[in-house]
């Protein structure tokens, strides 16, 4: 999708990274922050989800997402969200108990993606998914390189900080290369555990 002019949308800082093309479960705290989510559901609008950094500010690269389901839990709201597209946060302000931000879409700048790079990423993700005891690895893994890069970022056990680094990488090729390196390290550790 081509870059557009800036747009205004509710902003929800959350403790995890939401990725384009991925359905995630997100916990929103405190309960007051659920007002923006309820309004988005009622008006069938999207919301921008941004990882909360250690300094309690939202990360500057985030993801627009549509809220599919919303359930009240003891200390907040549990949301099922479908990520749509990466976005840059330009500014934000408080509006009552919610945050409203100004954003610009952050499209992946695509360079050519070598077939071998996609195939290696797919093979490593498939092996890692199987070693973690997950069923249906082959059916779950996307074939499309951009979708595969976001699937790996969302499903491989990585810290939120590492996931945020992956979200901020502007090309699918670079994101897959970084993920291959991370998965090789994880697989080496798992293989050592299994052989010991």
Secondary structure as GFF3:
##gff-version 3
##sequence-region A 1 196
A	DSSP	beta_strand	7	14	.	.	.	ID=ss1
A	DSSP	beta_strand	23	28	.	.	.	ID=ss2
A	DSSP	three_ten_helix	31	33	.	.	.	ID=ss3
A	DSSP	alpha_helix	34	43	.	.	.	ID=ss4
A	DSSP	beta_strand	46	51	.	.	.	ID=ss5
A	DSSP	beta_strand	61	73	.	.	.	ID=ss6
A	DSSP	beta_strand	76	95	.	.	.	ID=ss7
A	DSSP	beta_strand	98	105	.	.	.	ID=ss8
A	DSSP	alpha_helix	115	131	.	.	.	ID=ss9
A	DSSP	alpha_helix	137	140	.	.	.	ID=ss10
A	DSSP	alpha_helix	145	155	.	.	.	ID=ss11
A	DSSP	alpha_helix	160	168	.	.	.	ID=ss12
A	DSSP	alpha_helix	172	195	.	.	.	ID=ss13
###
